[in-house]
Amino acid sequence: MPPPETTTTVTIAAEPLTLPEAKLTASAPAQEKIQVAHPASCSHEIEAATATLKVELPAEAEALRDYLVYETRVDGAVWNASGGLCNHVDPGRTWTGEAGSDKLFVACDQPEALKPGRHKVEVEVASPDRAKVITTPAVELELACAAPAPAEPPAPAPTGAEPQEPPPVAKKGCSVGDPGSFAWVLGVGLLFARRRRRAA
């Protein structure tokens, strides 16, 4: 199935296109889960440190925002992120889908993508025919993964031995149930009986 076609109407004015200087703003870094391209499953969710970029155009050029093309560079290299291998990103646009915006991320479990640390970011802004090209002043931002949560201490391992009952408390005095005590009482009784017979 062929991709859908779009038609853009361009009005040529008598005055030449002027593209004044633009600036780049970056949001405060945040920790969030995002969908990124993955070779095995088109896309997958990761935990990442992110920062949103936006090109600020002067008032006289804001009406041209959707007709300009943009290219983000991080540390001098073109930044091409995607939310999935199945997603199409138009030339001059980014994976955010909004003209003049982009999102950087540091994958906490994939440091080979964009490494945590300080990065220098700039955006090139151009007319579709590249007759007019400007580059925003670079901004620097720090992206770092959050420290992992401390692991909970492991539960104590079972010893396997049953708890022992305390030894019985020793009782003082005689007890009828005690064989030794019963023999002593019987011996005293027999001796007393013999003495009474002799006395008789």
RODRENTI-781232 format. One line per field, with one value per residue: residue number from 1; x, z, y of N, C-alpha, C in turn. Coordinates in pm, whole numbers. Layout:
<pts>
i: c(NUM	...)
neast: c(X	...)
nup: c(Z	...)
nnorth: c(Y	...)
caeast: c(X	...)
caup: c(Z	...)
canorth: c(Y	...)
ceast: c(X	...)
cup: c(Z	...)
cnorth: c(Y	...)
</pts>
This chain:
<pts>
i: c(1	2	3	4	5	6	7	8	9	10	11	12	13	14	15	16	17	18	19	20	21	22	23	24	25	26	27	28	29	30	31	32	33	34	35	36	37	38	39	40	41	42	43	44	45	46	47	48	49	50	51	52	53	54	55	56	57	58	59	60	61	62	63	64	65	66	67	68	69	70	71	72	73	74	75	76	77	78	79	80	81	82	83	84	85	86	87	88	89	90	91	92	93	94	95	96	97	98	99	100	101	102	103	104	105	106	107	108	109	110	111	112	113	114	115	116	117	118	119	120	121	122	123	124	125	126	127	128	129	130	131	132	133	134	135	136	137	138	139	140	141	142	143	144	145	146	147	148	149	150	151	152	153	154	155	156	157	158	159	160	161	162	163	164	165	166	167	168	169	170	171	172	173	174	175	176	177	178	179	180	181	182	183	184	185	186	187	188	189	190	191	192	193	194	195	196	197	198	199	200)
neast: c(85	74	239	49	-23	76	-6	139	88	267	330	484	642	704	912	1236	1311	1374	1563	1585	1798	1770	1693	1775	1601	1602	1440	1420	1605	1448	1326	1191	974	1009	925	1134	1317	1373	1561	1460	1187	1053	986	1052	1003	1187	1371	1467	1673	1561	1536	1363	1374	1340	1306	1321	1170	1193	926	857	926	786	552	651	729	628	711	979	1287	1450	1738	1887	2183	2409	2683	2818	2739	2478	2158	1945	1678	1426	1092	1030	1105	914	804	762	962	944	1156	1357	1214	1153	1140	948	746	667	723	1041	1106	1248	1365	1599	1765	1902	1971	1924	1988	2125	2396	2551	2421	2352	2577	2568	2612	2756	2638	2669	2444	2282	2075	2011	1851	1666	1562	1337	1473	1726	1843	1853	2012	2053	2208	2130	2251	2463	2356	2422	2367	2304	2275	2186	2158	1928	2025	2033	1773	1826	1894	1674	1741	1829	1603	1642	1797	1632	1705	1651	1642	1431	1288	1418	1274	1281	1469	1302	1202	1372	1226	1189	1190	994	841	564	558	819	1055	1286	1234	1003	1109	1273	1091	949	1150	1205	961	951	1169	1081	864	992	1128	917	816	1027	1024	784)
nup: c(0	-100	53	212	31	61	19	-14	-7	-123	-87	-273	-174	-247	-106	4	183	522	788	1104	1398	1615	1931	2165	2398	2693	2885	3240	3348	3362	3510	3354	3198	2867	2521	2290	1985	1894	1788	1798	1857	1733	1909	2252	2606	2820	3109	3156	3160	3070	2855	2728	2424	2268	1996	2001	1821	1686	1701	1442	1283	1371	1239	1037	1139	1097	840	821	845	1071	1258	1502	1693	1894	2087	1852	1677	1468	1605	1607	1713	1778	1831	1764	1538	1347	1315	1126	1052	936	703	837	1069	1405	1637	1815	1673	1662	1517	1541	1791	2020	2185	2417	2553	2805	2827	3100	3134	2905	2837	2612	2420	2451	2653	3009	3152	3087	2810	2495	2311	2008	1753	1412	1194	902	576	349	102	181	140	328	630	971	1294	1622	1924	2124	2392	2717	2893	3168	3193	3382	3514	3762	4094	4176	4368	4711	4792	4957	5277	5292	5399	5708	5696	5740	6026	6054	6280	6544	6799	7128	7429	7754	8028	8281	8595	8891	9166	9517	9813	9899	9685	9605	9366	9307	9269	9431	9660	9759	9830	10042	10233	10282	10394	10639	10764	10803	10976	11204	11272	11350	11578	11755	11787	11928	12155	12264)
nnorth: c(-119	212	499	763	1063	1403	1743	2058	2398	2671	3005	3250	3530	3877	3981	3880	3574	3603	3487	3520	3516	3235	3078	2815	2621	2419	2173	2100	1815	1490	1186	912	666	558	491	336	270	-71	-347	-608	-609	-397	-176	-88	-46	168	276	605	901	1214	1507	1779	1957	2277	2496	2837	3076	3410	3658	3749	3536	3318	3240	3088	2850	2580	2540	2530	2342	2118	2019	1833	1847	1674	1713	1769	1566	1431	1393	1132	1007	758	647	391	122	91	335	632	909	1230	1409	1669	1681	1556	1276	1358	1474	1737	2050	2195	2092	1851	1552	1452	1165	958	631	438	170	120	233	265	408	711	855	900	1226	1555	1738	1903	2085	2175	2322	2307	2527	2562	2677	2502	2469	2509	2752	2945	2918	2873	2839	2753	2910	2709	2499	2368	2071	1852	1509	1243	917	811	717	372	218	132	-205	-431	-576	-923	-1184	-1358	-1676	-1990	-2197	-2464	-2622	-2719	-2513	-2552	-2679	-2531	-2679	-2881	-2737	-2812	-2982	-2944	-3154	-3449	-3686	-3887	-4012	-4044	-4291	-4330	-4177	-4309	-4563	-4491	-4397	-4638	-4800	-4669	-4707	-4990	-5026	-4892	-5054	-5296	-5218	-5169	-5427	-5554	-5411	-5491)
caeast: c(0	163	217	-42	41	37	17	165	82	367	310	610	623	800	1028	1315	1295	1473	1559	1664	1859	1681	1763	1732	1576	1597	1369	1496	1607	1346	1334	1063	975	979	933	1240	1332	1441	1570	1390	1042	1012	1009	1033	1002	1307	1380	1566	1678	1523	1527	1290	1433	1250	1364	1242	1183	1139	786	839	951	705	456	721	778	593	767	1124	1337	1533	1829	1949	2319	2456	2829	2862	2685	2334	2078	1829	1609	1298	1010	1011	1151	799	758	824	992	963	1281	1346	1136	1210	1047	840	639	638	828	1128	1122	1317	1383	1720	1751	2011	1912	1993	2040	2193	2487	2620	2344	2403	2632	2536	2710	2725	2636	2652	2335	2243	1979	2021	1722	1689	1449	1335	1575	1852	1899	1877	2047	2110	2226	2106	2362	2462	2326	2478	2280	2354	2181	2242	2059	1907	2091	1940	1719	1899	1829	1626	1822	1765	1542	1731	1775	1585	1810	1613	1628	1315	1327	1422	1204	1372	1464	1206	1257	1385	1139	1243	1100	967	728	525	587	964	1090	1385	1168	913	1190	1322	979	920	1255	1185	843	988	1257	998	783	1078	1157	797	804	1126	981	674)
caup: c(0	-106	163	176	-24	118	-69	57	-92	-83	-151	-288	-154	-319	-22	27	315	624	898	1211	1493	1706	2048	2205	2542	2737	3012	3346	3330	3434	3501	3307	3109	2730	2418	2194	1884	1938	1669	1811	1870	1683	2016	2387	2710	2902	3209	3101	3198	2948	2852	2608	2358	2184	1929	2020	1707	1711	1663	1298	1214	1429	1140	946	1215	1035	704	833	878	1192	1280	1634	1705	2031	2086	1712	1596	1446	1698	1539	1800	1725	1926	1716	1401	1259	1309	1021	1089	814	700	901	1191	1502	1682	1893	1581	1668	1450	1629	1923	2022	2320	2441	2664	2843	2869	3221	3119	2776	2832	2483	2333	2485	2785	3110	3167	3031	2664	2425	2217	1921	1649	1286	1139	762	483	280	-5	249	100	454	736	1093	1402	1752	2019	2194	2536	2782	2995	3236	3200	3464	3563	3907	4167	4201	4504	4791	4801	5090	5336	5277	5518	5770	5650	5847	6081	6037	6409	6619	6927	7240	7549	7870	8117	8393	8720	8994	9281	9645	9895	9854	9596	9601	9234	9289	9323	9539	9781	9809	9896	10170	10327	10317	10484	10772	10826	10848	11092	11318	11311	11419	11714	11836	11822	12030	12279	12314)
canorth: c(0	329	594	872	1181	1531	1857	2182	2517	2769	3136	3320	3673	3961	4004	3758	3513	3636	3392	3579	3423	3164	3024	2681	2603	2279	2154	2034	1668	1413	1040	861	550	599	388	362	166	-193	-433	-736	-598	-265	-79	-139	58	174	382	696	1042	1284	1653	1824	2074	2355	2612	2959	3167	3545	3673	3765	3409	3212	3191	2997	2733	2452	2531	2519	2208	2125	1906	1843	1793	1654	1702	1776	1456	1440	1312	1072	912	711	573	253	98	98	474	713	1048	1310	1487	1799	1668	1463	1174	1418	1509	1880	2128	2272	2032	1721	1499	1373	1071	868	503	397	34	111	349	279	499	843	831	1001	1332	1686	1736	2030	2063	2286	2284	2380	2565	2596	2677	2372	2462	2536	2881	3014	2823	2928	2742	2814	2901	2581	2492	2250	2012	1732	1398	1136	822	813	609	261	209	32	-337	-468	-684	-1055	-1243	-1457	-1813	-2080	-2282	-2605	-2689	-2676	-2452	-2647	-2637	-2519	-2798	-2866	-2684	-2917	-2964	-2985	-3235	-3584	-3706	-4027	-4067	-4060	-4424	-4322	-4126	-4413	-4666	-4435	-4397	-4778	-4849	-4608	-4772	-5125	-5015	-4852	-5169	-5392	-5168	-5185	-5569	-5584	-5348	-5571)
ceast: c(89	135	124	35	-12	74	34	162	178	341	442	582	730	926	1105	1295	1409	1455	1646	1717	1753	1763	1700	1713	1566	1526	1463	1494	1503	1372	1198	1083	932	989	1041	1250	1412	1443	1489	1238	989	1036	995	1049	1129	1291	1493	1561	1657	1528	1461	1352	1327	1323	1269	1271	1135	998	767	863	864	604	519	762	751	651	919	1161	1441	1620	1903	2088	2357	2605	2882	2806	2533	2262	1953	1768	1476	1224	985	1059	1037	745	833	841	1021	1096	1259	1263	1206	1101	937	722	605	754	908	1143	1192	1326	1511	1693	1880	1946	1992	2052	2108	2288	2560	2547	2395	2448	2588	2649	2663	2737	2610	2553	2308	2150	2002	1880	1745	1558	1451	1440	1715	1921	1931	1900	2105	2124	2208	2234	2350	2424	2388	2381	2340	2244	2248	2131	2048	1979	1992	1895	1796	1821	1788	1713	1752	1708	1636	1695	1727	1695	1779	1595	1508	1360	1318	1348	1302	1361	1367	1275	1259	1298	1207	1140	1077	844	696	560	735	1003	1187	1323	1077	991	1239	1211	947	1022	1239	1066	875	1075	1177	912	866	1105	1035	781	902	1084	867	729)
cup: c(0	8	120	127	44	20	15	-41	-38	-160	-154	-275	-231	-238	-2	170	406	741	1010	1307	1585	1825	2087	2356	2573	2872	3116	3324	3416	3415	3462	3222	2970	2637	2318	2097	1939	1821	1678	1810	1828	1788	2150	2485	2793	3005	3165	3169	3070	2968	2721	2556	2277	2127	1947	1903	1745	1654	1513	1220	1266	1330	1043	1013	1143	896	705	868	990	1202	1411	1631	1853	2026	1942	1623	1584	1540	1626	1630	1739	1832	1884	1572	1301	1243	1201	1070	960	818	762	1028	1285	1548	1772	1805	1577	1607	1551	1768	1910	2166	2324	2556	2682	2895	2987	3212	2984	2759	2700	2389	2349	2629	2883	3121	3105	2879	2610	2311	2138	1814	1527	1232	997	686	407	170	49	196	223	563	854	1195	1535	1835	2100	2341	2591	2889	3045	3242	3275	3512	3714	3972	4193	4346	4584	4803	4944	5147	5323	5409	5578	5726	5765	5893	6065	6167	6483	6751	7040	7360	7665	7959	8232	8519	8826	9114	9406	9724	9834	9767	9591	9468	9211	9348	9438	9669	9842	9882	10032	10275	10373	10415	10625	10842	10877	10971	11218	11367	11388	11562	11806	11878	11936	12165	12343	12376)
cnorth: c(124	424	706	994	1307	1642	1982	2298	2622	2897	3210	3470	3751	3982	3873	3706	3556	3541	3448	3473	3363	3115	2890	2678	2454	2272	2094	1883	1599	1265	988	735	596	478	427	245	49	-290	-561	-723	-461	-157	-148	-24	50	284	474	831	1123	1436	1692	1953	2146	2475	2729	3053	3306	3558	3681	3636	3295	3156	3092	2866	2602	2435	2523	2375	2222	2000	1928	1780	1788	1627	1695	1667	1471	1343	1264	966	874	635	430	240	109	241	551	857	1125	1385	1625	1800	1568	1367	1230	1455	1657	1957	2208	2216	1896	1676	1417	1277	995	742	450	257	12	230	366	373	641	834	938	1103	1462	1680	1876	2008	2191	2233	2372	2404	2614	2605	2546	2359	2489	2663	2965	2911	2900	2816	2813	2814	2772	2598	2365	2200	1883	1628	1283	1045	833	696	497	260	104	-97	-366	-579	-818	-1105	-1347	-1598	-1899	-2173	-2430	-2679	-2632	-2613	-2552	-2589	-2627	-2642	-2774	-2817	-2795	-2883	-3016	-3067	-3371	-3587	-3853	-4088	-4089	-4194	-4416	-4276	-4232	-4523	-4618	-4435	-4539	-4834	-4795	-4676	-4911	-5120	-4980	-4970	-5271	-5346	-5185	-5332	-5603	-5526	-5427	-5699)
</pts>
